[in-house]
Amino acid sequence: MARWVCSLLLLTIAGTALLGCNVVRISVNQPLTQEDVQFIIPEQTTFADVIAKLGTPDSIVDTETGIVATYRFLDAKYSRVNFGWLLKPWSPVDPDLVISRSGLGLDAFELLCDDRWIVTHRSFLRQLAPPQFNPYPF
């Protein structure tokens, strides 16, 4: 009987702690992968072919040797745990002890095209540093 009560109490505490958790997935544009862009062969694929498969880029910048087209995208998760939620029943104030993690920078796929609108280079630009856990309000 004591073992059953301990198990139930532990399960209740764990379940209560999980009620303060939030996980959200955020997507901006259609995320691109290596498989999505493998049809692009430098010095052979035209910019019109790329637009036909990937759609219009987010930006096009003119350079001395041609253009740079950029497709921006994001597929990230945001998570947070509010440990202050556990104290709400016993505290007159609403304590907010949040630990969160987010990495909300945009990734990009860039194409360099020559003056004839033929792709010469392609590259993914990824976020360099992984997001860290940030305690709030500290």
C-alpha positions in Angstrom: 0.0 0.0 0.0 2.8 2.4 0.9 4.6 1.7 -2.4 1.4 2.4 -4.3 0.9 5.8 -2.4 4.5 6.8 -3.1 4.2 6.0 -6.8 0.9 7.9 -7.0 2.5 10.9 -5.2 5.5 10.9 -7.5 3.4 10.6 -10.6 1.2 13.5 -9.4 4.2 15.8 -8.7 5.7 14.9 -12.1 2.4 15.6 -13.9 2.0 18.9 -12.1 5.5 20.0 -13.0 4.8 19.2 -16.7 1.8 21.4 -16.7 4.2 24.4 -16.6 5.9 23.3 -19.8 5.3 24.8 -23.2 6.8 23.7 -26.5 6.0 25.6 -29.7 7.1 25.0 -33.2 7.7 28.0 -35.4 8.0 27.9 -39.2 8.7 30.7 -41.5 8.4 30.0 -45.2 9.0 26.4 -46.5 12.2 25.1 -44.9 14.7 24.0 -47.6 16.8 20.9 -47.4 19.7 19.5 -49.5 17.1 17.2 -51.3 15.1 20.3 -52.3 18.0 22.0 -54.1 19.9 19.0 -55.5 18.5 19.8 -59.0 20.7 22.9 -59.0 23.9 22.2 -61.0 26.3 25.1 -61.0 27.1 26.5 -64.5 24.1 24.6 -66.0 20.9 25.5 -64.1 19.2 28.8 -64.9 17.6 31.2 -62.4 14.3 30.6 -64.2 14.6 26.9 -63.4 15.2 27.6 -59.7 12.2 30.0 -59.6 10.0 27.3 -61.2 10.9 24.8 -58.5 11.5 26.9 -55.4 9.4 30.0 -56.1 10.3 33.6 -55.9 13.3 34.4 -53.6 12.9 36.7 -50.6 15.6 39.1 -51.9 17.6 39.7 -55.0 20.7 41.9 -54.8 22.6 43.1 -57.9 26.4 42.6 -57.8 29.3 43.4 -60.2 29.2 39.9 -61.6 25.5 39.1 -61.5 23.0 38.7 -58.7 22.6 37.1 -55.3 19.2 35.6 -54.6 18.3 34.7 -51.0 15.6 32.3 -49.8 15.0 32.7 -46.0 13.4 30.1 -43.9 13.1 28.9 -40.3 12.0 25.7 -38.7 12.6 26.1 -34.9 11.2 25.0 -31.6 10.7 27.2 -28.6 10.4 25.6 -25.2 10.0 26.9 -21.7 9.4 25.6 -18.2 7.8 27.8 -15.6 8.9 26.4 -12.2 7.0 29.2 -10.5 3.7 27.6 -11.6 4.2 25.0 -8.8 4.1 27.7 -6.2 0.9 29.3 -7.3 -1.4 27.4 -4.8 0.7 28.6 -1.8 1.9 32.0 -2.9 0.0 35.3 -2.8 1.9 36.5 -5.9 2.3 34.8 -9.2 6.0 33.8 -9.3 7.5 33.4 -12.7 10.6 31.3 -12.7 11.0 30.6 -16.4 13.8 28.7 -18.2 13.4 29.1 -21.9 15.2 28.1 -25.1 14.8 29.7 -28.4 16.8 30.1 -31.5 14.8 32.5 -33.6 17.3 33.5 -36.3 16.5 32.8 -39.9 18.4 30.3 -42.0 19.0 31.1 -45.6 19.8 29.5 -49.0 21.7 31.7 -51.4 22.4 31.5 -55.1 25.0 33.5 -57.0 24.1 33.9 -60.7 26.2 35.4 -63.4 25.0 38.2 -65.8 23.4 35.5 -68.0 21.2 34.4 -65.1 22.9 31.0 -64.8 23.6 29.7 -61.3 27.4 29.7 -60.5 27.3 29.0 -56.7 24.8 27.9 -54.1 25.1 27.7 -50.3 23.1 27.2 -47.1 23.6 29.8 -44.4 22.7 28.3 -41.0 22.6 29.8 -37.6 26.1 29.6 -36.1 25.5 29.3 -32.4 22.9 27.0 -30.9 20.5 28.7 -28.5 21.3 28.6 -24.8 18.9 28.2 -21.9 18.0 31.6 -20.5 16.7 31.9 -17.0 14.1 34.6 -16.5 13.7 36.9 -14.4 17.3 36.6 -13.4 
